[in-house]
Amino acid sequence: MRIMQKLKQALAPDRSAQRLAEIAVAMDNQQRLLNDKLSEVIVVLTDLSRALGAKLDAIVAGTNNEQALINELGSKLDAIVVGTNNEQALINDKLSEALITLESVHNVLSSKLDAMLAGSDHEQKLLNERLGTATAQLNEMTSLLRSRLNGVVIGLDNQSKLLNSKFDIVIASLNNQARVLNEKLDVLIASEQE
């Protein structure tokens, strides 16, 4: 508005050419001052942008490092799961072998029992005693194998619970780190805006 008033005054018939020249010089000075101020603002904004870019690059690098750590932990957990599966397969194989052996012993004892039944009473009594002993041993072996199998199953269940709780702890820790990073980034952005 000041410029318009100056132009009206300058164009008035009672004003001289010198007054017009003064107004033109004043307008040039104002324009130059505005250009200088705009240049200063652009320099400050450029510096601020570079600083924020550097800080953002550092945050991205930190996030990438955390992701690499998460991936490494995931690989280790996968290896533990594979190891647990291999142990379970080995235990199953051993139990299958034990059951086959028990079945073979049972079949041998059954065939011997059939032979005993064909023999005399004395032989029958002797065979019955042996059969009772063998049956007791088989029952003991079966109970022992059953208790060991129960122990293995409980151990695998406990190991699975432990792995799950460790994984939950890792996830909670990573969530906390992400939250802290987000809070720091918010504080950084807020401080840069001030």
Order of alpha helices (4+ residues) and beta strands (2+ residues): alpha-alpha-alpha
